[in-house]
Amino acid sequence: MREWFEWRVLAALGVMVLLWASAYAGIRVGLEDYGPGQVALFRLGVASVALALYASATRMRLPEVRDLPVIFLLGFLAFAVYHASLNYGELTVTAGAAGVLIATAPVFTALLATAFLRERLGLGNWVGLGLSFTGAALISLGEGQGFSLDPGAFMVLLSAVCVSVYFVFQKPYLSKYGALAFTTYAIWAGTLLSLVYLPGLVAQATVAPAGTTLTMVYLGVFPTAIGYIAYAYAFSRMNASVAASFLYLVPVLAYLIAWIWIEETPTVLSVLGGAITLYGVVLVNRRSRRQ
């Protein structure tokens, strides 16, 4: 029974990594015809509609009134701010630089989990986190354009901080409501708080090519709705810092998907960075299971 349980958690993490990695290329496609804020609202709106249909069919219970402030705060950080900041950042930051900055999220998550969830990290955990970040940095440098912290890079870094806060402080609410329900509440809240972009979205949608619009629908259903629910499911069943370490796999797979989808070819240095990142993830998880 325990073996089956662990396989379900690993499967959920695998789904999350694949879908979130595909979002980088999808965002670049979307930004060709939509503004950064409009891309965020479009994918959140699609996800909200899909989850509303599921919630209605399953008679999902509504959150308690006393929890609404936290839900709106976490929805604001993890969805409204995170997605808009990432999109604005990708206007000027290269794919590799964005990937390495988002890859700092597990570092922030580990620090927050240590401070607020009283989770303990051993030396091996920190070595694994450091190796993974080093690998992500090599991926960034492997683009051949260098790595510079312009204003766009700080926007991406803001996204990493916001999603780290969400990952840590959602944990007690995952136990109370379940991964699917709480993620749904947070996405709905983030969507409502992103409606400031609605006028521009309506205008852009009338002239955007059908292919770009379909990409936005994909971003809403898969990386947003399904991806976040899969990660919340796994996150609620394992150590927060260990679950966050899997985020290091996202930039590695993102390069492969971008290569196939939008023909961005990774360099040898990017491949080396990916190998180091994978080793760091393995090290974090092996050390954590022993503790």
TORMAR-328757 format. One line per field, with one value per residue: residue number from 1; residue in three letters; x, y, z of N, C-alpha, C in turn. Coordinates in Angstrom, 3 decimals, padded with zeros to 6 digits. Layout:
% residues N
i c(NUM:...)
aa c(Ala:...)
nu c(X:...)
nv c(Y:...)
nw c(Z:...)
cau c(X:...)
cav c(Y:...)
caw c(Z:...)
cu c(X:...)
cv c(Y:...)
cw c(Z:...)
% end
This chain:
% residues 291
i c(1:2:3:4:5:6:7:8:9:10:11:12:13:14:15:16:17:18:19:20:21:22:23:24:25:26:27:28:29:30:31:32:33:34:35:36:37:38:39:40:41:42:43:44:45:46:47:48:49:50:51:52:53:54:55:56:57:58:59:60:61:62:63:64:65:66:67:68:69:70:71:72:73:74:75:76:77:78:79:80:81:82:83:84:85:86:87:88:89:90:91:92:93:94:95:96:97:98:99:100:101:102:103:104:105:106:107:108:109:110:111:112:113:114:115:116:117:118:119:120:121:122:123:124:125:126:127:128:129:130:131:132:133:134:135:136:137:138:139:140:141:142:143:144:145:146:147:148:149:150:151:152:153:154:155:156:157:158:159:160:161:162:163:164:165:166:167:168:169:170:171:172:173:174:175:176:177:178:179:180:181:182:183:184:185:186:187:188:189:190:191:192:193:194:195:196:197:198:199:200:201:202:203:204:205:206:207:208:209:210:211:212:213:214:215:216:217:218:219:220:221:222:223:224:225:226:227:228:229:230:231:232:233:234:235:236:237:238:239:240:241:242:243:244:245:246:247:248:249:250:251:252:253:254:255:256:257:258:259:260:261:262:263:264:265:266:267:268:269:270:271:272:273:274:275:276:277:278:279:280:281:282:283:284:285:286:287:288:289:290:291)
aa c(Met:Arg:Glu:Trp:Phe:Glu:Trp:Arg:Val:Leu:Ala:Ala:Leu:Gly:Val:Met:Val:Leu:Leu:Trp:Ala:Ser:Ala:Tyr:Ala:Gly:Ile:Arg:Val:Gly:Leu:Glu:Asp:Tyr:Gly:Pro:Gly:Gln:Val:Ala:Leu:Phe:Arg:Leu:Gly:Val:Ala:Ser:Val:Ala:Leu:Ala:Leu:Tyr:Ala:Ser:Ala:Thr:Arg:Met:Arg:Leu:Pro:Glu:Val:Arg:Asp:Leu:Pro:Val:Ile:Phe:Leu:Leu:Gly:Phe:Leu:Ala:Phe:Ala:Val:Tyr:His:Ala:Ser:Leu:Asn:Tyr:Gly:Glu:Leu:Thr:Val:Thr:Ala:Gly:Ala:Ala:Gly:Val:Leu:Ile:Ala:Thr:Ala:Pro:Val:Phe:Thr:Ala:Leu:Leu:Ala:Thr:Ala:Phe:Leu:Arg:Glu:Arg:Leu:Gly:Leu:Gly:Asn:Trp:Val:Gly:Leu:Gly:Leu:Ser:Phe:Thr:Gly:Ala:Ala:Leu:Ile:Ser:Leu:Gly:Glu:Gly:Gln:Gly:Phe:Ser:Leu:Asp:Pro:Gly:Ala:Phe:Met:Val:Leu:Leu:Ser:Ala:Val:Cys:Val:Ser:Val:Tyr:Phe:Val:Phe:Gln:Lys:Pro:Tyr:Leu:Ser:Lys:Tyr:Gly:Ala:Leu:Ala:Phe:Thr:Thr:Tyr:Ala:Ile:Trp:Ala:Gly:Thr:Leu:Leu:Ser:Leu:Val:Tyr:Leu:Pro:Gly:Leu:Val:Ala:Gln:Ala:Thr:Val:Ala:Pro:Ala:Gly:Thr:Thr:Leu:Thr:Met:Val:Tyr:Leu:Gly:Val:Phe:Pro:Thr:Ala:Ile:Gly:Tyr:Ile:Ala:Tyr:Ala:Tyr:Ala:Phe:Ser:Arg:Met:Asn:Ala:Ser:Val:Ala:Ala:Ser:Phe:Leu:Tyr:Leu:Val:Pro:Val:Leu:Ala:Tyr:Leu:Ile:Ala:Trp:Ile:Trp:Ile:Glu:Glu:Thr:Pro:Thr:Val:Leu:Ser:Val:Leu:Gly:Gly:Ala:Ile:Thr:Leu:Tyr:Gly:Val:Val:Leu:Val:Asn:Arg:Arg:Ser:Arg:Arg:Gln)
nu c(000.838:001.932:003.905:002.353:001.179:003.402:004.089:001.927:002.285:004.745:003.969:002.194:003.984:005.542:003.724:003.261:005.849:006.232:004.056:004.366:006.882:006.334:004.993:006.709:007.527:004.982:004.139:005.862:004.903:002.334:002.887:003.445:001.139:-000.484:-000.634:001.499:-000.001:-002.476:-002.038:-001.678:-004.242:-005.874:-005.048:-005.557:-008.283:-009.354:-008.577:-010.066:-012.716:-012.753:-012.268:-014.479:-016.570:-015.947:-016.118:-018.829:-019.990:-019.112:-020.031:-018.396:-017.378:-017.734:-015.282:-014.643:-015.793:-014.013:-011.575:-011.215:-009.667:-006.975:-007.004:-007.434:-005.142:-003.051:-003.853:-003.543:-000.735:000.368:-000.871:-002.090:000.033:002.358:002.064:001.680:004.044:006.026:005.425:005.808:008.529:009.595:009.555:011.951:013.936:015.993:015.165:016.728:017.740:015.337:014.546:016.543:016.155:013.517:014.081:015.144:013.112:012.752:014.799:013.982:011.602:012.551:013.839:011.671:010.059:011.667:011.658:008.917:007.429:008.893:010.576:013.435:016.564:019.241:022.868:023.334:020.969:021.147:023.453:022.547:020.519:022.132:023.736:021.778:020.891:023.246:023.466:021.201:022.043:024.148:022.719:021.466:023.685:024.477:023.046:024.489:024.217:024.874:024.345:022.370:021.139:018.546:015.750:013.605:014.508:014.380:011.632:010.981:012.290:010.758:008.451:009.333:009.725:007.109:005.674:006.950:006.206:003.509:003.598:004.519:002.734:000.298:000.039:-001.303:-003.924:-004.309:-004.551:-006.938:-008.901:-008.240:-006.216:-007.237:-009.561:-008.577:-006.631:-008.265:-009.826:-007.813:-006.968:-009.316:-009.484:-007.110:-007.751:-009.946:-008.643:-007.090:-008.599:-008.258:-006.929:-008.763:-010.141:-008.075:-007.556:-009.913:-009.876:-007.463:-007.946:-009.717:-008.254:-006.120:-004.315:-005.808:-004.264:-002.544:-004.411:-005.469:-003.230:-003.177:-005.469:-004.622:-002.561:-004.118:-005.749:-003.998:-001.021:-001.809:-004.399:-004.412:-001.670:-001.029:-002.787:-001.870:000.671:-000.019:-001.299:000.840:002.504:001.098:001.551:004.182:007.470:007.932:010.211:011.492:009.590:009.599:012.093:011.814:011.108:013.399:013.693:012.084:013.174:015.073:013.626:012.114:013.830:014.106:011.460:011.085:012.916:011.751:009.220:009.413:011.786:014.215:017.490:019.350:022.580:025.816:026.686:024.259:023.167:025.001:024.487:021.864:022.263:023.663:021.704:019.716:021.124:021.373:018.681:018.157:019.968:018.970:016.496:017.278:018.809:016.856:015.024:016.489:016.668)
nv c(-001.201:001.212:001.490:001.890:004.283:006.018:005.921:007.197:009.795:010.428:010.247:012.391:014.509:014.184:014.808:017.489:018.633:018.218:019.664:022.286:022.885:023.073:025.447:027.653:027.865:028.128:030.575:032.332:032.073:033.111:035.784:036.964:037.987:038.831:040.932:040.965:041.003:040.298:037.734:036.412:036.769:035.487:032.739:032.172:032.703:030.741:028.445:028.861:028.639:025.954:024.636:025.505:024.216:021.578:021.738:022.305:019.979:018.055:018.998:020.564:021.757:025.080:027.525:028.359:031.383:032.674:031.906:033.210:035.688:034.703:032.972:034.778:036.321:034.441:033.594:035.972:036.339:033.905:033.575:035.953:037.915:036.337:035.177:037.439:038.892:037.079:036.949:039.641:039.794:038.001:039.448:040.756:039.182:036.372:032.949:031.123:032.683:033.384:030.839:030.062:031.934:031.451:028.966:029.463:029.312:026.866:027.273:029.522:028.388:026.278:027.721:029.142:027.010:025.909:027.986:028.450:026.057:024.389:022.474:020.413:020.710:018.842:018.772:017.452:017.937:020.706:020.762:019.392:021.173:023.368:022.331:021.882:024.477:025.521:024.012:024.956:027.568:027.172:026.306:028.676:030.290:028.812:029.599:031.383:034.079:035.256:036.348:038.654:040.911:042.583:044.929:043.235:040.738:040.980:041.042:038.417:037.151:038.104:036.645:034.078:034.336:034.899:032.539:030.749:031.529:030.899:028.069:027.201:028.281:027.326:024.797:023.947:024.430:022.736:020.356:020.810:021.412:019.875:019.120:019.669:021.285:023.546:024.597:025.295:027.336:029.280:029.832:030.895:033.208:034.547:035.004:036.772:038.977:039.676:040.861:043.442:043.489:042.880:044.629:045.106:042.475:041.645:043.304:042.471:039.768:039.758:040.179:038.459:035.626:032.379:030.199:031.200:031.900:029.388:028.303:029.812:028.810:026.199:026.734:027.577:025.336:023.104:023.576:025.413:024.768:021.808:021.334:022.807:021.603:018.959:019.348:020.403:018.209:016.370:017.916:018.092:015.671:015.168:016.165:019.681:021.093:019.076:018.401:020.832:020.753:019.389:021.286:022.111:020.503:021.542:023.806:022.316:020.446:022.310:023.465:021.376:021.105:023.659:023.520:021.624:022.757:025.612:025.713:026.335:025.764:023.884:024.381:022.761:023.429:023.932:021.362:020.122:021.604:020.770:018.068:018.309:019.573:017.573:015.651:017.008:017.109:014.387:013.886:015.521:014.252:011.637:012.017:013.137:011.062:009.415:010.731)
nw c(000.000:000.802:-001.150:-003.469:-002.773:-002.755:-005.443:-006.617:-005.701:-006.892:-009.558:-009.734:-009.320:-011.598:-013.644:-013.009:-013.428:-016.197:-017.352:-016.291:-017.309:-020.016:-020.088:-020.339:-023.053:-024.107:-023.035:-024.370:-026.952:-026.579:-025.864:-028.242:-029.347:-027.298:-024.370:-021.404:-018.915:-019.924:-020.916:-018.490:-017.258:-019.155:-019.089:-016.397:-016.301:-018.023:-016.622:-014.285:-015.199:-016.088:-013.654:-012.233:-013.531:-012.879:-010.089:-009.761:-010.799:-009.013:-006.663:-004.969:-001.837:-000.514:000.563:004.046:005.527:007.250:006.266:003.905:003.684:003.779:001.592:-000.521:-000.272:-000.745:-003.278:-004.654:-004.505:-005.593:-008.031:-009.315:-009.015:-009.462:-012.116:-013.788:-013.255:-014.101:-016.836:-017.632:-017.071:-018.947:-021.237:-021.585:-020.460:-021.095:-021.946:-020.504:-018.367:-017.091:-016.340:-014.467:-012.460:-011.598:-010.654:-008.201:-006.407:-004.827:-002.960:-001.483:-000.569:001.035:003.049:004.152:004.956:006.919:008.775:009.380:009.260:010.757:009.688:009.271:007.765:006.631:006.169:003.765:002.361:001.872:000.336:-001.918:-002.789:-003.383:-005.475:-007.404:-007.930:-008.949:-011.276:-012.640:-013.043:-014.811:-017.022:-017.723:-018.448:-020.575:-022.785:-024.223:-024.250:-021.970:-018.542:-017.066:-014.660:-015.311:-015.117:-015.869:-015.021:-012.265:-011.988:-012.623:-010.531:-008.420:-008.929:-008.228:-005.452:-004.608:-005.310:-003.684:-001.098:-001.275:-001.624:000.873:002.846:002.104:003.059:005.612:004.845:002.755:004.091:005.365:003.365:001.175:-001.736:-004.343:-003.920:-002.425:-004.144:-006.251:-005.056:-004.655:-007.264:-008.345:-006.758:-007.534:-010.195:-010.058:-008.960:-011.062:-012.958:-013.786:-016.155:-018.061:-020.037:-021.975:-022.723:-024.012:-026.274:-027.528:-028.014:-030.111:-032.390:-032.350:-033.659:-034.280:-033.499:-031.509:-029.566:-028.937:-027.758:-025.426:-024.201:-023.756:-021.873:-019.732:-019.032:-018.728:-017.747:-015.717:-014.298:-014.072:-013.557:-011.158:-009.342:-009.336:-008.213:-005.721:-004.622:-004.343:-002.716:-000.334:000.777:001.387:002.568:002.606:001.585:000.155:-001.781:-003.116:-004.277:-006.641:-008.425:-009.658:-011.825:-013.742:-015.353:-016.776:-018.357:-019.676:-021.554:-023.380:-024.323:-025.414:-027.437:-029.130:-029.605:-030.170:-031.450:-030.083:-029.571:-027.257:-025.698:-025.248:-022.683:-021.473:-021.413:-019.673:-017.353:-016.900:-016.227:-013.787:-012.284:-012.159:-010.655:-008.233:-007.381:-006.991:-004.902:-002.812:-002.276:-001.625:000.697:002.339:002.744:004.339:006.737)
cau c(000.000:002.834:004.572:001.390:001.019:004.561:004.038:000.949:002.909:005.741:003.251:001.688:005.129:005.932:002.753:003.524:007.092:006.015:003.142:004.959:007.992:005.774:004.430:007.680:007.380:003.632:004.099:006.533:003.959:001.254:003.341:003.532:-000.119:-001.161:000.215:001.833:-001.132:-003.564:-001.691:-001.959:-005.685:-006.450:-004.828:-006.255:-009.710:-009.657:-008.457:-011.186:-013.924:-012.626:-012.420:-015.859:-017.390:-015.677:-016.644:-020.283:-020.348:-018.791:-020.569:-017.277:-017.805:-017.144:-014.403:-015.226:-015.611:-012.829:-010.368:-011.174:-008.511:-005.768:-007.168:-007.213:-003.737:-002.250:-004.220:-002.917:000.701:000.745:-001.495:-002.154:001.369:003.330:001.955:001.912:005.470:006.785:005.192:006.518:009.951:010.001:009.662:013.351:014.859:016.073:014.535:017.614:017.764:014.053:014.543:017.383:015.561:012.398:014.660:015.468:011.930:012.973:015.659:013.100:010.655:013.250:014.052:010.376:009.620:012.470:011.273:007.511:006.904:009.828:011.230:014.884:017.355:020.603:023.904:023.137:019.886:021.633:024.389:021.724:019.907:023.178:024.103:020.693:020.911:024.424:023.104:020.282:022.834:024.882:021.750:021.294:024.889:024.604:022.374:025.457:023.966:025.258:023.295:022.381:019.939:017.867:014.458:012.805:014.977:013.827:010.228:010.945:012.674:009.568:007.580:009.871:009.451:005.667:005.220:007.525:005.314:002.288:003.845:004.684:001.595:-000.901:000.058:-002.389:-005.214:-004.418:-005.061:-008.322:-009.814:-007.796:-005.410:-008.051:-010.442:-007.868:-006.030:-009.369:-010.138:-006.725:-006.998:-010.462:-009.118:-006.134:-008.436:-010.712:-007.719:-006.415:-009.577:-007.837:-006.418:-009.853:-010.380:-007.044:-007.697:-011.013:-009.419:-006.422:-008.493:-010.448:-007.320:-005.062:-004.498:-006.451:-003.241:-002.096:-005.503:-005.523:-002.112:-003.612:-006.403:-003.771:-001.905:-005.090:-006.244:-002.972:-000.047:-002.391:-005.358:-003.945:-000.321:-001.043:-003.487:-000.964:001.730:-000.629:-001.540:002.114:003.032:000.388:001.886:005.609:008.206:007.790:011.459:011.778:008.666:010.042:013.312:011.447:010.996:014.635:013.567:011.285:013.968:015.760:012.677:011.646:014.710:013.779:010.176:011.287:013.653:010.799:008.058:009.751:013.094:015.350:018.440:020.213:024.015:026.465:026.690:022.903:023.024:025.773:023.718:020.729:022.736:023.965:020.421:019.105:021.860:021.008:017.346:018.312:020.680:018.039:015.491:017.909:019.178:015.653:014.416:017.305:016.582)
cav c(000.000:002.362:001.621:002.488:005.675:006.766:006.028:008.221:011.090:010.639:010.489:013.768:015.396:014.078:015.580:018.901:019.053:018.249:020.734:023.590:023.114:023.477:026.800:028.667:028.041:028.612:032.009:033.055:032.105:034.024:037.174:037.509:038.643:039.299:041.583:040.114:040.891:039.609:036.302:035.916:036.691:034.495:031.381:032.032:032.649:029.415:027.500:029.081:028.068:024.500:024.195:025.781:023.120:020.393:021.987:022.178:018.572:017.256:019.693:020.947:022.692:026.407:027.769:029.071:032.836:033.102:031.580:033.984:036.589:033.949:032.473:035.871:036.719:033.444:033.660:037.185:036.130:032.760:033.579:037.292:038.521:035.408:035.024:038.726:039.228:036.190:037.354:040.904:039.505:037.309:040.396:041.164:038.170:035.171:031.765:030.549:033.537:033.212:029.522:029.998:032.750:030.681:027.824:029.826:029.105:025.874:027.830:030.314:027.469:025.574:028.662:029.415:025.785:025.793:029.022:028.453:024.705:023.684:021.362:020.458:020.325:018.462:019.270:016.858:018.653:021.990:020.496:019.074:022.406:024.184:021.743:022.099:025.877:025.684:023.460:025.887:028.720:026.767:026.312:030.074:030.729:028.023:030.228:032.123:035.510:035.723:036.462:039.992:041.202:043.805:045.003:042.057:039.641:041.173:040.656:036.955:036.809:038.358:035.495:032.957:034.592:034.792:031.155:030.067:031.833:030.119:026.651:026.930:028.651:026.593:023.430:023.617:024.500:021.516:019.336:021.153:021.387:018.985:019.802:020.159:022.371:024.767:025.161:025.920:028.615:030.231:030.233:031.801:034.491:035.189:035.452:037.977:040.076:039.978:041.393:044.765:043.317:042.416:045.439:044.831:041.097:041.604:043.944:041.667:038.488:039.921:040.253:037.453:034.418:031.268:029.345:031.818:031.797:027.992:028.138:030.384:027.847:025.112:027.202:027.640:024.017:022.127:024.026:026.137:023.988:020.458:021.377:023.244:020.602:017.822:019.697:020.533:016.848:015.820:018.776:017.812:014.326:014.994:017.295:020.841:021.413:018.004:018.604:022.010:020.445:018.918:022.442:022.243:019.748:022.294:024.466:021.321:019.963:023.463:023.628:020.341:021.441:024.836:023.052:020.954:023.591:026.885:025.528:026.878:024.663:024.000:024.208:021.730:023.910:023.732:019.930:019.879:022.161:019.899:016.872:018.692:019.826:016.281:015.029:017.707:016.666:013.026:013.974:016.060:013.254:010.494:012.459:013.387:009.786:008.791:011.493)
caw c(000.000:000.874:-002.436:-004.383:-002.367:-003.208:-006.890:-006.966:-005.443:-007.934:-010.811:-009.677:-009.527:-012.996:-014.422:-012.736:-014.082:-017.648:-017.734:-015.985:-018.235:-021.308:-019.990:-020.767:-024.495:-024.355:-022.723:-025.450:-028.068:-026.222:-025.828:-029.600:-029.711:-026.096:-023.389:-020.252:-018.007:-020.612:-020.919:-017.137:-017.039:-020.063:-018.596:-015.128:-016.577:-018.564:-015.512:-013.368:-015.796:-016.050:-012.268:-011.823:-014.054:-012.053:-008.744:-009.829:-011.029:-007.817:-005.493:-004.109:-000.792:-000.563:001.722:005.174:005.427:008.004:005.509:002.665:003.589:003.441:000.229:-001.453:-000.200:-001.438:-004.682:-005.186:-004.650:-006.416:-009.352:-009.901:-009.089:-010.046:-013.565:-014.447:-013.126:-014.982:-018.217:-017.858:-017.072:-020.167:-022.344:-021.749:-019.935:-021.917:-021.362:-019.502:-017.187:-016.405:-015.718:-013.279:-011.403:-011.058:-009.949:-006.821:-005.569:-003.771:-001.913:-000.636:000.070:002.104:004.145:004.779:005.628:008.138:009.728:009.763:009.400:011.638:009.005:009.448:006.603:006.941:005.269:002.449:001.688:001.400:-000.760:-003.080:-003.259:-003.996:-006.762:-008.346:-008.338:-009.804:-012.579:-013.291:-013.481:-016.013:-018.120:-018.127:-019.150:-021.794:-023.918:-025.009:-024.185:-020.646:-017.528:-016.500:-013.885:-015.697:-014.414:-016.158:-014.189:-010.924:-012.044:-012.551:-009.166:-007.614:-009.130:-007.452:-004.040:-004.379:-005.361:-002.523:000.026:-001.490:-001.393:002.298:003.679:001.704:003.574:006.547:004.162:001.972:005.012:005.724:002.232:000.113:-002.750:-005.450:-003.496:-002.059:-005.350:-006.980:-004.400:-004.874:-008.675:-008.484:-006.153:-008.401:-011.410:-009.719:-008.733:-012.329:-013.902:-014.268:-017.510:-018.925:-021.243:-022.963:-023.195:-024.980:-027.511:-028.161:-028.439:-031.371:-033.522:-032.208:-034.460:-033.579:-032.904:-030.263:-028.606:-028.492:-026.836:-024.153:-023.609:-023.242:-020.650:-018.649:-018.621:-018.361:-016.745:-014.586:-013.510:-013.766:-012.996:-009.764:-008.540:-009.182:-007.266:-004.398:-004.149:-003.883:-001.658:000.901:001.226:001.589:003.121:001.725:000.893:-000.796:-002.903:-003.860:-005.032:-007.966:-009.313:-010.401:-013.066:-014.702:-016.396:-017.613:-019.353:-020.447:-022.701:-024.357:-024.927:-026.249:-028.621:-030.011:-029.923:-030.813:-032.092:-029.337:-029.425:-026.081:-025.927:-024.428:-021.308:-020.966:-021.122:-018.456:-016.246:-016.649:-015.526:-012.403:-011.638:-011.855:-009.554:-007.011:-006.968:-006.457:-003.626:-001.813:-001.924:-000.963:002.046:003.135:003.124:005.391:007.987)
cu c(000.873:003.525:003.647:001.200:002.182:004.559:003.021:001.530:003.928:005.088:002.724:002.817:005.595:005.018:003.016:004.751:006.885:005.165:003.737:006.118:007.477:005.262:005.402:007.556:006.000:003.495:004.742:005.638:002.857:001.645:003.522:002.289:-000.904:-000.151:000.479:000.674:-002.282:-003.301:-002.017:-003.453:-006.319:-006.285:-005.514:-007.757:-010.138:-009.605:-009.639:-012.474:-013.888:-012.847:-013.824:-016.788:-017.199:-016.266:-018.158:-020.703:-020.127:-019.330:-019.479:-017.743:-017.074:-016.261:-015.149:-014.875:-014.331:-011.529:-010.222:-010.005:-007.217:-005.838:-006.899:-005.765:-002.853:-002.577:-003.609:-001.437:001.026:000.167:-001.524:-000.763:002.353:003.257:002.199:003.397:006.332:006.640:005.896:008.026:010.426:009.988:011.113:014.348:014.833:015.448:015.400:017.660:016.474:014.023:015.360:016.802:014.348:012.919:015.128:014.285:012.138:013.872:014.821:012.119:011.308:013.473:012.750:009.863:010.394:012.006:009.848:006.916:007.787:010.404:012.740:015.572:018.777:021.584:023.722:022.036:020.374:022.643:023.613:021.055:020.931:023.609:023.032:020.670:022.104:024.144:022.173:021.025:023.629:023.964:021.564:022.490:025.041:023.895:023.342:025.255:024.336:024.068:023.390:021.060:019.378:016.530:013.565:013.202:014.447:012.340:010.086:011.317:011.513:008.583:008.035:009.577:007.966:005.200:005.790:006.662:004.044:002.500:003.908:003.395:000.282:-001.041:-001.053:-003.757:-005.405:-004.962:-006.536:-009.281:-009.485:-007.104:-006.271:-008.879:-009.657:-007.190:-007.086:-009.718:-009.079:-006.705:-008.162:-010.122:-008.125:-006.752:-009.216:-009.805:-006.947:-007.355:-009.248:-007.326:-007.515:-010.083:-009.349:-007.155:-008.786:-010.573:-008.400:-006.957:-009.211:-009.533:-006.224:-005.345:-005.089:-005.420:-002.735:-003.163:-005.643:-004.379:-002.467:-004.589:-005.627:-003.111:-002.874:-005.505:-005.133:-001.927:-000.683:-003.286:-004.780:-002.579:-000.301:-001.733:-002.590:000.128:001.188:-000.888:-000.253:002.642:002.386:000.773:003.377:006.217:008.218:009.060:011.832:010.874:009.117:011.286:012.996:011.271:012.268:014.585:012.868:012.140:014.708:014.838:012.155:012.519:014.392:012.473:010.306:012.024:012.693:009.722:008.438:011.193:014.218:016.298:019.329:021.676:024.558:026.459:025.300:022.670:023.772:025.030:022.522:021.120:023.024:022.676:019.743:019.794:021.516:019.651:017.409:018.954:019.758:017.068:016.090:018.272:017.948:015.006:015.197:017.106:015.319)
cv c(001.251:002.594:002.286:003.972:006.516:006.933:007.077:009.623:011.406:010.921:011.914:014.764:015.365:014.873:017.070:019.386:019.189:019.444:022.111:023.903:023.597:024.911:027.860:028.936:028.595:030.097:032.814:033.145:033.122:035.481:037.791:038.315:039.167:039.987:040.671:039.926:040.123:038.107:035.697:035.749:035.620:033.094:031.156:031.934:031.296:028.362:027.631:028.481:026.545:023.961:024.456:024.685:021.852:020.551:021.835:020.721:017.716:017.861:020.007:021.971:024.018:026.637:028.503:030.555:033.282:032.818:032.418:034.971:035.878:033.450:033.582:036.344:035.745:033.410:034.862:036.949:035.073:032.794:034.967:037.887:037.609:035.397:036.335:039.092:038.377:036.617:038.668:040.672:038.887:038.215:040.762:040.108:036.943:033.992:031.163:031.363:033.419:031.874:029.455:030.836:032.055:029.494:028.178:029.605:028.030:026.370:028.654:029.414:026.742:026.476:028.952:028.195:025.567:026.768:028.848:027.064:023.826:022.424:021.532:019.954:020.009:019.018:018.730:017.534:019.962:021.823:020.200:020.301:023.295:023.665:022.007:023.536:026.149:025.159:024.374:027.123:028.395:026.728:027.729:030.564:030.018:028.603:030.995:033.619:036.089:035.834:037.829:040.269:042.574:043.864:043.792:040.875:039.764:040.828:039.136:036.491:037.047:037.202:034.309:033.124:034.379:033.341:030.348:030.300:031.001:028.649:026.319:027.159:028.019:025.272:023.136:023.629:023.322:020.384:019.559:020.953:020.323:019.785:020.412:021.370:023.645:025.413:025.871:027.273:029.671:030.724:031.183:033.190:035.247:035.725:036.735:039.191:040.468:040.607:042.804:044.687:042.965:043.297:045.181:043.431:040.989:042.184:043.080:040.349:038.586:039.927:039.191:036.240:033.279:030.380:029.881:031.684:030.371:027.680:028.683:029.453:026.671:025.512:027.217:026.289:023.148:022.660:024.687:025.245:022.636:020.473:021.758:022.231:019.384:018.121:019.830:019.155:016.245:016.592:018.462:016.473:014.093:016.270:018.451:021.118:020.341:018.130:019.772:021.720:019.954:020.071:022.646:021.478:020.557:023.011:023.500:020.858:021.105:023.693:022.611:020.673:022.655:024.471:022.429:021.911:024.856:026.895:026.299:025.725:024.857:023.761:023.088:022.133:023.755:022.274:019.581:020.405:021.314:018.647:017.172:018.943:018.521:015.594:015.696:017.286:015.272:013.061:014.488:014.995:012.054:010.840:012.606:012.079:009.114:009.456:011.133)
cw c(000.000:-000.458:-003.456:-004.072:-002.883:-004.723:-007.329:-006.766:-006.534:-009.287:-010.857:-009.910:-010.977:-013.914:-014.259:-013.499:-015.590:-018.059:-017.463:-016.922:-019.586:-021.277:-020.483:-022.265:-024.824:-024.092:-023.845:-026.686:-027.795:-026.266:-027.210:-029.963:-028.519:-025.179:-022.206:-019.273:-018.615:-020.715:-019.559:-016.918:-017.910:-019.488:-017.254:-015.339:-017.109:-017.456:-014.554:-013.903:-015.738:-014.636:-011.746:-012.308:-013.223:-010.659:-008.708:-009.966:-009.788:-006.527:-004.471:-003.070:-000.938:000.660:002.831:005.080:006.125:007.256:004.243:002.597:003.193:002.005:-000.781:-001.435:-000.970:-002.927:-005.374:-005.463:-005.706:-007.819:-009.984:-010.082:-009.811:-011.568:-014.304:-014.400:-014.048:-016.433:-018.545:-017.922:-018.366:-021.399:-022.622:-021.308:-020.830:-021.197:-020.261:-018.227:-016.398:-015.680:-014.443:-012.146:-010.786:-010.259:-008.548:-005.876:-004.505:-002.648:-000.944:000.114:001.231:003.308:004.888:005.534:006.923:009.203:010.254:009.949:010.278:010.995:009.119:008.189:007.037:005.921:003.862:001.659:001.084:000.271:-002.043:-003.659:-003.966:-005.353:-007.820:-008.839:-009.254:-011.205:-013.341:-013.801:-014.741:-017.227:-018.641:-018.942:-020.484:-022.989:-024.807:-024.994:-022.827:-019.727:-016.886:-015.813:-014.280:-014.962:-014.658:-015.297:-012.764:-010.882:-011.950:-011.150:-008.205:-007.734:-008.279:-005.964:-003.740:-004.365:-004.196:-001.283:-000.077:-001.149:000.095:003.072:003.231:002.455:004.584:005.892:003.209:002.830:005.312:004.565:001.185:-000.983:-003.843:-005.049:-003.198:-003.260:-006.194:-006.384:-004.720:-006.318:-008.922:-007.929:-007.032:-009.678:-011.156:-009.567:-009.994:-013.357:-014.384:-015.703:-018.508:-020.153:-022.348:-023.540:-024.250:-026.315:-028.251:-028.694:-029.781:-032.589:-033.458:-033.090:-033.622:-032.882:-031.577:-029.185:-028.077:-027.531:-025.460:-023.435:-023.024:-021.933:-019.468:-018.127:-018.052:-017.365:-015.524:-013.745:-013.096:-013.088:-011.527:-008.861:-008.298:-008.159:-005.847:-003.788:-003.590:-002.685:-000.314:001.507:001.421:002.158:002.132:000.935:-000.122:-002.018:-003.762:-004.690:-006.433:-008.955:-010.126:-011.724:-014.157:-015.746:-017.300:-018.730:-020.221:-021.678:-023.781:-025.078:-025.847:-027.536:-029.631:-030.512:-030.697:-031.336:-031.423:-029.017:-028.203:-026.451:-025.044:-022.953:-020.674:-020.589:-019.845:-017.233:-015.898:-015.887:-014.056:-011.629:-011.244:-010.688:-008.227:-006.486:-006.352:-005.079:-002.524:-001.352:-001.220:000.475:002.931:003.584:004.250:006.737:008.753)
% end
